Amino acid sequence: MSSLDNFDPTDKQAEILRTVFNFLGKGQIPSLDELKAALSYGPKVSKAAISCSLRYLRDHGAVELVYGKNHGPEKPGMKCFIKPTPAAYRRFKPIPDAEF
């Protein structure tokens, strides 16, 4: 059983997941800056707060954080990109007009 099986995201975490899926639907993997700009609450919150939410989602198996243009492991100074995990696709893949 994956950690997503019993995970119910908060409203903000759900918005992050929906937004990441929206980017992927357009053929893009969002960077942290792009994700922040696309969130309804993005202008009102720090990058550190969104990073905290992303680490929480990562720790629960919902997203993968990858770095640099090759989307590799973290190295200081490299741009962060957000990708949903296969488990997130199974659990949260958006259905038109559906809420989770």
Secondary structure as the mmCIF struct_conf table of DSSP 4:
data_model
#
loop_
_struct_conf.conf_type_id
_struct_conf.id
_struct_conf.beg_label_comp_id
_struct_conf.beg_label_asym_id
_struct_conf.beg_label_seq_id
_struct_conf.end_label_comp_id
_struct_conf.end_label_asym_id
_struct_conf.end_label_seq_id
TURN_TY1_P TURN_TY1_P1 SER A 3 ASN A 6
HELX_RH_AL_P HELX_RH_AL_P1 ASP A 11 GLY A 25
TURN_TY1_P TURN_TY1_P2 LYS A 26 GLY A 27
HELX_LH_PP_P HELX_LH_PP_P1 ILE A 29 PRO A 30
STRN STRN1 SER A 31 SER A 31
HELX_RH_AL_P HELX_RH_AL_P2 LEU A 32 ALA A 38
BEND BEND1 LEU A 39 LEU A 39
TURN_TY1_P TURN_TY1_P3 SER A 40 TYR A 41
HELX_RH_3T_P HELX_RH_3T_P1 GLY A 42 LYS A 44
BEND BEND2 VAL A 45 VAL A 45
HELX_RH_AL_P HELX_RH_AL_P3 LYS A 47 ASP A 59
TURN_TY1_P TURN_TY1_P4 HIS A 60 GLY A 61
BEND BEND3 ALA A 62 ALA A 62
STRN STRN2 VAL A 63 TYR A 67
TURN_TY1_P TURN_TY1_P5 GLY A 68 HIS A 71
STRN STRN3 GLY A 72 GLY A 72
BEND BEND4 PRO A 73 PRO A 73
TURN_TY1_P TURN_TY1_P6 PRO A 76 GLY A 77
HELX_LH_PP_P HELX_LH_PP_P2 MET A 78 LYS A 79
STRN STRN4 CYS A 80 PRO A 84
HELX_RH_AL_P HELX_RH_AL_P4 PRO A 86 PHE A 92
TURN_TY1_P TURN_TY1_P7 PRO A 96 ASP A 97
#
